[in-house]
Amino acid sequence: MKRPKLKKASKRLSCAKRFKIQKKVREHNRKLRKDAKKKGISKRVKKDIGVPNSAPFKEEILREAEQRKLQLEELKEQNRVAKQTDKAQKRKKEKEEKDAAKAGTEPKAKKQKKDKKTKQQQKKKSTTGTNKSAKRFRCRELNKVIEASDVLVEVLDARDPLGCRCPELEEAVLKHEGKKKLMFVLNKIDLVPKDNLKKWLEYLQLECPTFVFKASTQLQDRTVEEKRRRRMANGVDHSRAGAALGHTSLLEVLGEYASTLNTESMLKVGIVGFPNTGKSSLINSLKGLRACHAGVQRGLTKCMQEVHISKTVKMIDSPGVIATPSNSPVSMALRSLQVEEKEESSIEAVRTLLKQCDQQQIMLQYNVPDYRNSAEFLTCFAKKRGFQMKGGVLNTELAATTFLNDWTGAKLSYHSKPPDNHPLPPYLSDAMVTEMQRGLDMDKLKSGNEEAINSVKCPNPASSIGFLSKGPTAGMLNESEIPEEKAVEAVVEEEDGAEKMENGSEPEESAEMDEHHEDDGMEEMEQRTQTGKTSSETQKAAVKRVAFNVDLSSAQQNDDEAYDFNTDFN
């Protein structure tokens, strides 16, 4: 029983007593160290000197040690996976027991409703999870945008407008016999010389109404935009360099065309084109806010998205057009998503792009010394940018991805020349050209383009890289044209390749790649990308297929050229 009106004893000590305790502890520890020194016990762990260089069969010993280490790691991984599965099974059993206990109390009607809801949610998750990452889903979404929109705006990169055009897409739009209009938007006009931009504008205006455009690079959310306006109310606005150009004329022309239709519904404008041409950035610039997800990485937009621009105009963002594998390697490197989908390495894409450009212009643009091949260029580029891994090894893969992002993003300045002859495509006629221009204020379009070209700051032709365009890029719009993804067969092919490597014969694909790229010095990287194996997996395969003979006497009997120890130790 606790006695009332009694305080707890204080834990405070006098300084003399505290110092005395500390002194006794130090003496006790000193005594223990002294006894341990007499007995020869030391806490220091002796360093493993490893296998000396003078030891015979050093490589075999090290390989055996590495093999044991890998086996231990595999055992640890197996034990960890087994523990996780046991825990998951226990949780599942506990959940089932709880559900069974609840099911006895709940009525049958509620239980049936819950089961239906859970099944529907699971079906939705499974369908969206599998389709969103597939090419078929993107193709389906693109067809939805084409069917739902009244005006189709094909966004073209001003650096290579002809390579950004998709004949299949334009033909699908023009098949509607005047019900849908087709327009071109030359985006990224600040990355090409002014004379080259004017020539391309004249070339494209002979086919469809063409707008010049520069997307804004400093768009933010609504709250951040309001704060910036308040802060810059009494000062100088430094964000004029990142402002959009050509958006006013585009909005005015579309608004006037919507008023001429005399319909109560809004004008639906579909924004289409290949990945990373600036579709989402165009919508964000017209809206004045970051309404769509946009970035340097290609393939960010995976489904259609409607954005209300004004009372009469509504824009629909779409995923990028899927390029057919029959295109040239240069157009596939710039317009497809093979690198993002891990169907092709970024190093291979850089190699194809470097073959397409002048070497001196690349050296001046990236400030690198003279290089013989793409591997040497990537090492110099990685050294210049400071891309290093652990141990000071240069990260050429990161250098390749940054180089590819410069070419596909809005950073690098390069230009292509328009063709001298201009024949109309087979799916386009003079009557269709006049039909596309009907209902649009062409005078306002030309004045808006001239104003945007005069106000934009373009690079000099000397500082821009000359690029040879490969012509229009073919795209896939029908789901039947897209091949089915065969993940099981890919795994079987990898296993067959591994068996061939174990038997001592290299796969035929890697041998062909070695013959093709001998001058480039990238045989090992090509083999890794072709087989899809990482460096750790290749090391494991190498360790597994090595066999050692532990009996030295039998080894000397079987080998005619036995090792003579006197040759090295005399």
KOLLUM-750470 format. One line per field, with one value per residue (C-alpha): y, z, x; residue number from 1. Coordinates in Angstrom, 1 decimal, always signed. Layout:
north = [Y/...]
up = [Z/...]
east = [X/...]
i = [NUM/...]
! end
This chain:
north = [+0.0/+3.4/+5.7/+9.2/+12.5/+10.9/+12.1/+9.8/+9.7/+12.0/+10.5/+13.4/+12.8/+15.0/+15.9/+14.0/+10.8/+11.0/+11.7/+8.8/+6.4/+7.5/+7.0/+3.5/+2.6/+3.8/+1.8/-1.3/-1.0/-0.4/-3.6/-5.6/-4.3/-5.2/-8.8/-9.2/-8.0/-10.5/-13.3/-12.2/-11.4/-8.5/-6.9/-6.2/-8.6/-9.7/-8.6/-11.4/-11.2/-13.1/-15.4/-14.3/-13.7/-16.4/-19.1/-21.6/-21.9/-18.6/-18.0/-21.4/-20.7/-17.3/-18.8/-21.4/-18.7/-16.7/-19.7/-20.4/-16.8/-16.9/-20.1/-18.5/-15.5/-17.8/-19.6/-16.3/-15.2/-18.5/-18.3/-14.7/-15.6/-18.7/-16.4/-13.9/-16.7/-18.1/-14.7/-14.1/-17.5/-16.7/-13.4/-15.0/-17.6/-14.9/-12.8/-15.8/-16.7/-13.1/-13.0/-16.3/-14.9/-11.8/-13.8/-15.6/-12.3/-10.3/-11.0/-12.7/-9.7/-7.5/-10.2/-10.7/-6.9/-6.8/-9.8/-8.2/-4.9/-6.6/-8.7/-5.6/-3.7/-6.6/-6.8/-3.1/-3.2/-6.2/-4.7/-1.2/-2.6/-4.9/-2.6/+0.8/-0.6/-2.2/-0.8/-1.9/+0.4/+3.4/+2.6/+2.3/+5.6/+7.3/+6.0/+7.3/+10.8/+10.7/+9.7/+12.2/+15.3/+17.8/+19.2/+17.2/+19.1/+17.2/+18.5/+18.5/+19.1/+22.1/+20.4/+17.5/+18.2/+15.6/+12.9/+13.7/+13.3/+10.0/+9.2/+6.6/+9.1/+11.9/+9.4/+8.2/+11.8/+12.7/+9.6/+11.4/+13.5/+17.0/+16.2/+16.6/+19.2/+18.6/+21.2/+21.3/+23.0/+23.6/+23.3/+24.2/+27.0/+28.5/+25.5/+26.0/+28.9/+31.5/+31.0/+27.2/+27.8/+30.1/+27.5/+24.7/+27.0/+27.6/+23.9/+22.8/+25.5/+24.1/+21.1/+22.1/+25.2/+25.5/+27.4/+28.1/+27.6/+27.8/+26.2/+27.8/+26.4/+27.9/+26.8/+25.9/+25.1/+27.7/+28.5/+29.0/+31.1/+33.5/+33.9/+34.7/+37.4/+39.0/+39.0/+40.4/+43.0/+45.8/+44.4/+43.1/+39.8/+37.7/+34.8/+36.4/+34.2/+31.1/+32.5/+30.8/+32.2/+31.6/+30.7/+33.8/+33.3/+29.6/+30.3/+33.1/+31.0/+28.0/+30.3/+31.9/+28.5/+27.3/+30.3/+29.5/+26.0/+27.3/+24.3/+24.3/+21.8/+22.8/+22.5/+19.4/+19.7/+16.5/+16.9/+14.0/+13.2/+11.1/+11.0/+14.0/+16.4/+18.7/+17.7/+18.1/+21.2/+22.8/+22.2/+23.5/+26.7/+27.3/+26.7/+28.8/+26.1/+22.7/+20.7/+17.7/+15.8/+16.8/+16.1/+15.2/+11.5/+10.1/+8.2/+10.0/+10.4/+7.0/+7.8/+10.5/+13.6/+16.4/+20.0/+23.0/+25.9/+28.3/+28.4/+27.2/+25.1/+21.9/+20.1/+16.3/+15.1/+11.7/+9.2/+9.2/+7.3/+3.9/+3.7/+0.6/-1.5/-1.2/+2.4/+3.4/+3.1/+6.9/+7.5/+4.7/+6.2/+9.6/+8.7/+5.3/+4.2/+1.3/+2.6/+3.3/-0.2/-1.8/-3.2/-1.3/+0.1/+3.9/+3.2/+1.7/+4.7/+7.1/+5.2/+5.6/+9.3/+10.0/+8.3/+10.7/+13.9/+15.7/+14.9/+18.4/+19.9/+17.3/+18.1/+21.8/+21.4/+19.2/+20.5/+17.1/+16.1/+14.1/+10.6/+7.5/+5.8/+6.2/+4.4/+6.9/+9.8/+8.5/+8.2/+11.7/+13.0/+11.2/+12.6/+16.1/+15.9/+14.1/+11.0/+8.5/+5.4/+3.8/+3.4/+6.3/+4.2/+6.4/+5.8/+5.6/+4.5/+7.7/+9.7/+7.9/+8.7/+12.4/+12.6/+11.0/+13.3/+16.3/+15.2/+14.3/+17.1/+20.8/+21.5/+20.7/+22.8/+20.8/+21.4/+19.6/+21.0/+20.8/+18.9/+20.8/+19.2/+19.2/+16.7/+16.2/+12.8/+10.2/+10.6/+14.4/+16.3/+20.0/+19.9/+18.6/+21.4/+24.0/+22.1/+22.2/+26.0/+26.7/+28.4/+29.5/+33.1/+32.5/+36.2/+36.1/+32.8/+34.4/+37.6/+35.5/+33.3/+36.4/+38.0/+34.8/+34.3/+38.0/+37.8/+34.4/+34.2/+31.6/+30.2/+30.9/+28.4/+27.8/+26.8/+24.4/+20.8/+19.8/+16.7/+14.6/+13.7/+10.2/+11.2/+10.5/+7.9/+5.1/+4.5/+1.8/+2.8/-0.6/-3.0/-6.0/-4.6/-4.6/-8.0/-9.8/-9.6/-13.0/-12.9/-16.7/-17.2/-14.5/-16.3/-19.6/-17.9/-16.5/-20.0/-21.5/-18.7/-19.5/-23.2/-22.4/-20.3/-23.1/-25.6/-23.2/-22.0/-18.4/-17.7/-16.9/-13.5/-12.3/-13.6/-11.6/-8.5/-8.8/-9.0/-6.0/-3.8/-4.6/-1.1/+0.4/-1.4/-2.2/-6.0/-6.8/-4.2/-5.5/-9.0/-7.9/-5.9/-8.8/-11.5/-9.1/-10.2/-8.0/-8.0/-10.0/-12.7/-13.0/-13.4/-16.1/-17.9/-17.7/-19.1/-22.0/-23.3/-23.5/-27.0/-27.6/-30.7/-30.7/-33.7/-32.2/-35.5/-36.5/-33.0/-33.4/-36.9/-35.7/-32.5/-33.0/-29.4/-29.6/-26.5/-26.3/-24.5/-23.9/-21.6/-18.8/-19.4/-19.6]
up = [+0.0/-0.9/+2.0/+1.5/+1.7/+0.9/-2.0/-4.1/-3.4/-5.5/-7.9/-7.8/-6.6/-5.2/-7.5/-5.3/-5.4/-9.2/-9.9/-7.6/-9.5/-12.8/-11.4/-10.2/-13.7/-15.4/-13.1/-13.7/-17.4/-17.3/-15.2/-17.7/-20.6/-18.7/-18.1/-21.7/-22.9/-20.6/-22.0/-25.6/-26.4/-28.8/-30.1/-33.5/-36.3/-38.4/-42.0/-44.6/-46.8/-49.5/-52.0/-52.7/-56.2/-55.9/-55.1/-58.0/-59.4/-57.9/-60.5/-59.7/-56.0/-56.5/-58.8/-56.2/-53.5/-55.8/-56.5/-52.8/-52.2/-54.9/-53.5/-50.0/-51.5/-53.4/-50.1/-48.3/-51.1/-51.0/-47.2/-47.5/-50.2/-48.1/-45.1/-47.1/-48.5/-45.0/-43.7/-46.7/-46.1/-42.4/-43.2/-45.8/-43.3/-40.6/-43.1/-44.2/-40.6/-39.9/-43.1/-42.1/-38.7/-40.2/-42.8/-40.1/-38.7/-41.9/-44.0/-47.4/-49.5/-48.2/-48.7/-52.3/-53.0/-51.5/-53.6/-56.8/-56.1/-55.3/-58.5/-60.6/-59.1/-59.7/-63.3/-63.9/-62.3/-64.3/-67.6/-67.1/-65.7/-68.7/-71.5/-70.4/-70.8/-74.1/-77.6/-78.4/-75.6/-77.0/-80.5/-79.3/-77.5/-80.6/-82.7/-80.1/-80.4/-84.2/-84.1/-81.4/-82.7/-85.4/-86.1/-86.0/-85.3/-86.2/-84.2/-86.1/-84.8/-86.7/-86.7/-88.9/-90.0/-92.7/-90.4/-87.9/-90.5/-90.4/-93.8/-92.3/-89.8/-92.4/-94.7/-91.8/-91.2/-94.8/-95.4/-93.6/-96.8/-95.4/-92.0/-90.2/-90.9/-90.7/-89.6/-89.0/-86.1/-86.4/-82.8/-81.3/-83.8/-81.5/-82.3/-86.1/-88.1/-89.3/-93.0/-92.7/-90.7/-93.4/-96.1/-94.2/-93.5/-97.3/-98.0/-95.6/-96.3/-99.8/-98.3/-95.0/-92.9/-90.8/-87.6/-86.1/-82.4/-79.4/-76.2/-72.8/-70.7/-67.3/-66.8/-63.2/-61.2/-60.4/-56.9/-57.9/-60.9/-58.6/-56.2/-59.0/-60.4/-56.9/-56.5/-60.0/-59.9/-59.0/-60.6/-64.0/-65.3/-66.2/-67.6/-71.0/-72.5/-71.6/-72.8/-75.6/-79.1/-81.8/-79.3/-79.8/-83.6/-83.1/-80.5/-82.6/-85.8/-83.9/-82.1/-85.3/-87.0/-84.0/-84.4/-88.1/-87.4/-85.7/-83.3/-79.6/-78.8/-78.4/-81.1/-80.3/-81.4/-81.3/-80.8/-82.5/-83.5/-82.7/-79.1/-77.7/-80.5/-77.9/-77.9/-74.1/-74.0/-76.7/-74.7/-71.5/-73.3/-74.7/-71.3/-69.4/-66.8/-66.4/-67.3/-69.0/-67.8/-70.0/-69.7/-71.4/-71.2/-74.2/-73.9/-70.7/-72.2/-72.3/-72.6/-74.0/-71.9/-72.5/-71.6/-71.9/-73.4/-73.9/-74.0/-77.6/-77.9/-76.2/-76.9/-76.6/-75.7/-77.2/-76.9/-79.5/-82.8/-82.8/-85.4/-87.5/-87.2/-91.0/-90.7/-90.9/-87.7/-87.5/-87.5/-85.1/-82.7/-82.8/-83.1/-81.5/-77.8/-78.3/-75.8/-73.1/-73.7/-73.5/-77.1/-78.1/-76.1/-76.0/-77.1/-80.4/-80.9/-80.4/-82.9/-85.6/-84.9/-85.0/-88.4/-89.7/-88.7/-89.5/-87.0/-86.8/-86.0/-83.2/-81.8/-81.8/-80.3/-77.4/-77.0/-77.3/-79.1/-82.3/-81.9/-84.1/-83.2/-81.0/-78.0/-77.9/-78.3/-75.3/-73.1/-74.0/-73.4/-70.1/-69.0/-70.0/-68.1/-65.1/-65.5/-63.2/-61.4/-58.3/-58.7/-61.2/-64.1/-66.8/-67.2/-70.9/-70.7/-68.8/-71.4/-74.2/-72.5/-72.1/-75.7/-76.9/-74.6/-76.2/-79.7/-78.8/-76.3/-76.7/-76.2/-79.1/-82.3/-85.6/-88.9/-92.1/-95.5/-97.3/-100.6/-103.8/-105.5/-103.8/-105.3/-103.3/-101.5/-103.2/-100.5/-100.9/-103.9/-104.8/-103.9/-100.5/-100.0/-100.7/-98.4/-95.5/-95.9/-96.1/-93.1/-91.7/-91.7/-93.7/-93.5/-89.7/-89.8/-92.0/-89.9/-86.7/-88.2/-89.3/-85.9/-84.1/-86.5/-86.0/-82.2/-81.7/-81.2/-83.5/-83.6/-86.2/-89.1/-88.0/-84.4/-85.7/-86.7/-90.3/-90.3/-93.3/-93.1/-94.0/-95.1/-93.5/-90.7/-91.1/-88.2/-87.0/-86.4/-86.6/-83.6/-86.0/-87.3/-83.8/-83.1/-79.9/-77.1/-76.6/-73.2/-72.9/-76.2/-75.2/-72.0/-74.0/-76.4/-73.6/-72.0/-75.4/-75.7/-72.2/-73.0/-76.2/-74.2/-71.6/-74.4/-75.6/-78.8/-79.0/-80.3/-83.9/-83.2/-81.1/-83.7/-86.5/-84.4/-83.7/-87.5/-88.1/-85.5/-85.4/-86.4/-83.6/-80.7/-79.0/-79.3/-75.6/-75.1/-78.2/-76.8/-73.5/-75.2/-77.6/-74.9/-72.3/-69.5/-67.0/-65.9/-62.7/-64.7/-67.1/-64.3/-62.7/-66.0/-66.4/-62.9/-63.3/-66.5/-65.1/-63.9/-61.8/-61.2/-57.6/-57.9/-59.0/-59.9/-62.2/-63.8/-64.5/-66.0/-68.3/-69.4/-71.6/-71.0/-67.1/-65.2/-64.3/-61.0/-61.6/-64.5/-62.3/-59.0/-60.3]
east = [+0.0/+1.4/+1.9/+0.4/+2.3/+5.7/+7.9/+10.0/+13.7/+15.8/+18.3/+20.7/+24.3/+26.9/+29.8/+32.3/+30.4/+29.8/+33.5/+34.4/+32.2/+33.7/+37.2/+36.4/+34.9/+38.1/+40.3/+38.2/+38.4/+42.2/+42.6/+40.6/+42.7/+45.9/+44.7/+43.7/+47.1/+48.9/+46.8/+47.4/+43.7/+43.2/+40.0/+41.6/+40.6/+43.5/+43.1/+42.8/+45.9/+44.1/+45.9/+49.5/+50.6/+53.4/+50.9/+50.3/+46.8/+45.7/+43.0/+41.4/+41.4/+39.8/+37.1/+36.3/+35.9/+33.7/+31.6/+31.1/+30.2/+27.6/+26.1/+25.8/+24.1/+21.6/+20.9/+20.2/+17.9/+16.0/+15.6/+14.4/+11.8/+10.7/+10.1/+8.1/+5.9/+5.3/+4.3/+2.0/+0.3/-0.2/-1.7/-4.0/-5.2/-5.8/-7.8/-9.9/-10.7/-11.7/-13.9/-15.5/-16.3/-17.8/-19.7/-21.7/-23.0/-23.6/-26.7/-26.5/-27.6/-24.7/-22.2/-23.3/-23.0/-19.5/-18.4/-19.7/-17.9/-14.6/-14.8/-15.6/-12.7/-10.3/-11.4/-10.9/-7.4/-6.4/-7.6/-6.1/-2.8/-2.2/-3.5/-2.0/+1.5/+0.8/+0.9/-2.6/-4.0/-2.2/-3.3/-6.9/-6.7/-5.3/-8.2/-10.6/-9.1/-9.4/-13.0/-14.0/-12.3/-13.5/-10.1/-6.9/-3.7/-0.5/+2.4/+5.7/+9.2/+10.6/+14.0/+12.7/+9.1/+9.1/+10.3/+7.5/+4.8/+2.8/+1.2/-1.1/-2.4/-3.1/-4.8/-7.1/-8.1/-8.7/-10.8/-13.7/-14.4/-14.2/-15.9/-12.6/-9.9/-6.2/-3.7/+0.1/+1.8/+5.6/+6.8/+10.2/+10.8/+13.5/+15.9/+16.2/+17.6/+15.1/+15.7/+15.2/+12.0/+10.5/+11.3/+9.6/+6.6/+6.2/+6.6/+3.9/+1.4/+1.0/-0.7/-2.4/-2.8/+0.4/+1.1/+4.5/+4.7/+7.0/+5.8/+6.3/+9.1/+8.1/+4.6/+3.6/+0.6/-2.1/-1.0/+2.7/+1.6/-0.4/+2.5/+4.9/+2.4/+2.2/+6.0/+6.6/+3.9/+6.3/+9.4/+10.7/+9.4/+12.4/+10.2/+9.7/+12.4/+10.3/+7.0/+4.9/+4.8/+2.1/-0.6/-2.7/-3.1/-3.9/-6.6/-8.1/-8.3/-9.8/-12.3/-13.5/-13.8/-15.9/-18.2/-18.8/-20.0/-23.1/-23.4/-24.1/-21.4/-17.8/-15.1/-13.1/-9.4/-7.3/-3.6/-1.7/+1.8/+4.8/+6.3/+8.1/+7.0/+5.4/+1.7/+1.2/+3.4/+1.2/-2.0/-0.3/+0.8/-2.7/-4.2/-1.6/-1.2/+0.3/-2.9/-1.2/+1.8/+4.8/+8.6/+11.8/+11.1/+9.2/+5.8/+4.5/+1.0/-0.6/-4.3/-6.5/-7.2/-9.7/-8.7/-11.1/-9.2/-12.1/-15.9/-15.9/-12.7/-11.8/-8.5/-7.9/-4.4/-3.4/-0.5/+2.2/+1.8/+3.5/+6.3/+6.5/+9.7/+10.2/+11.4/+15.0/+17.1/+17.5/+13.7/+13.2/+15.8/+14.1/+10.3/+9.8/+9.8/+12.2/+14.7/+12.0/+10.5/+14.0/+13.7/+16.9/+19.8/+20.5/+24.1/+22.8/+20.5/+23.5/+25.5/+22.9/+22.5/+26.2/+26.5/+23.8/+25.6/+28.8/+31.6/+33.0/+29.7/+29.2/+32.6/+31.9/+28.4/+29.5/+33.1/+34.7/+38.0/+38.2/+36.7/+36.9/+33.7/+30.6/+32.2/+35.1/+32.6/+30.5/+33.6/+34.7/+31.2/+30.9/+34.2/+33.2/+29.9/+31.4/+29.3/+31.2/+30.2/+31.8/+35.5/+35.9/+34.5/+32.8/+29.1/+28.6/+25.0/+24.0/+25.9/+24.0/+20.6/+21.5/+22.6/+19.4/+17.3/+19.0/+18.0/+14.4/+13.8/+13.8/+17.5/+19.7/+19.7/+19.7/+17.9/+17.0/+16.5/+13.1/+13.0/+13.4/+10.4/+7.0/+4.6/+1.4/+1.1/-1.2/-3.9/-4.1/-5.5/-5.9/-9.6/-8.7/-6.2/-8.8/-11.3/-8.9/-8.5/-12.2/-13.7/-10.3/-9.0/-5.8/-4.8/-4.8/-2.9/-0.1/+0.1/+0.3/+3.1/+5.1/+4.7/+5.9/+8.9/+10.0/+9.8/+11.5/+15.2/+16.6/+20.2/+22.7/+23.1/+26.8/+25.8/+23.1/+23.9/+22.9/+20.7/+19.7/+16.0/+14.9/+11.4/+8.0/+7.8/+5.3/+3.0/+0.6/-3.0/-4.8/-4.5/-4.2/-0.9/+0.7/+2.4/+1.5/+3.9/+5.5/+7.2/+7.4/+9.2/+11.7/+12.6/+13.0/+15.3/+17.4/+17.7/+18.8/+21.4/+22.7/+23.0/+24.9/+27.3/+27.8/+28.6/+31.3/+29.7/+28.5/+24.9/+24.5/+23.0/+25.9/+28.4/+26.6/+26.6/+30.3/+31.0/+28.8/+30.2/+33.9/+34.9/+32.9/+34.5/+31.2/+30.9/+30.5/+27.7/+25.9/+26.0/+24.5/+21.7/+20.9/+20.7/+19.2/+21.5/+23.1/+26.7/+26.0/+24.1/+27.0/+29.4/+27.2/+27.1/+30.9/+31.4/+29.0/+30.5/+34.1/+35.2/+38.3/+40.5/+41.5/+43.9/+47.2/+48.8/+46.0/+46.2/+49.9/+49.4/+46.6/+48.4/+51.4/+52.7/+52.7/+53.6/+57.3/+57.8/+61.5/+60.8/+59.4/+61.3/+64.9]
i = [1/2/3/4/5/6/7/8/9/10/11/12/13/14/15/16/17/18/19/20/21/22/23/24/25/26/27/28/29/30/31/32/33/34/35/36/37/38/39/40/41/42/43/44/45/46/47/48/49/50/51/52/53/54/55/56/57/58/59/60/61/62/63/64/65/66/67/68/69/70/71/72/73/74/75/76/77/78/79/80/81/82/83/84/85/86/87/88/89/90/91/92/93/94/95/96/97/98/99/100/101/102/103/104/105/106/107/108/109/110/111/112/113/114/115/116/117/118/119/120/121/122/123/124/125/126/127/128/129/130/131/132/133/134/135/136/137/138/139/140/141/142/143/144/145/146/147/148/149/150/151/152/153/154/155/156/157/158/159/160/161/162/163/164/165/166/167/168/169/170/171/172/173/174/175/176/177/178/179/180/181/182/183/184/185/186/187/188/189/190/191/192/193/194/195/196/197/198/199/200/201/202/203/204/205/206/207/208/209/210/211/212/213/214/215/216/217/218/219/220/221/222/223/224/225/226/227/228/229/230/231/232/233/234/235/236/237/238/239/240/241/242/243/244/245/246/247/248/249/250/251/252/253/254/255/256/257/258/259/260/261/262/263/264/265/266/267/268/269/270/271/272/273/274/275/276/277/278/279/280/281/282/283/284/285/286/287/288/289/290/291/292/293/294/295/296/297/298/299/300/301/302/303/304/305/306/307/308/309/310/311/312/313/314/315/316/317/318/319/320/321/322/323/324/325/326/327/328/329/330/331/332/333/334/335/336/337/338/339/340/341/342/343/344/345/346/347/348/349/350/351/352/353/354/355/356/357/358/359/360/361/362/363/364/365/366/367/368/369/370/371/372/373/374/375/376/377/378/379/380/381/382/383/384/385/386/387/388/389/390/391/392/393/394/395/396/397/398/399/400/401/402/403/404/405/406/407/408/409/410/411/412/413/414/415/416/417/418/419/420/421/422/423/424/425/426/427/428/429/430/431/432/433/434/435/436/437/438/439/440/441/442/443/444/445/446/447/448/449/450/451/452/453/454/455/456/457/458/459/460/461/462/463/464/465/466/467/468/469/470/471/472/473/474/475/476/477/478/479/480/481/482/483/484/485/486/487/488/489/490/491/492/493/494/495/496/497/498/499/500/501/502/503/504/505/506/507/508/509/510/511/512/513/514/515/516/517/518/519/520/521/522/523/524/525/526/527/528/529/530/531/532/533/534/535/536/537/538/539/540/541/542/543/544/545/546/547/548/549/550/551/552/553/554/555/556/557/558/559/560/561/562/563/564/565/566/567/568/569/570]
! end
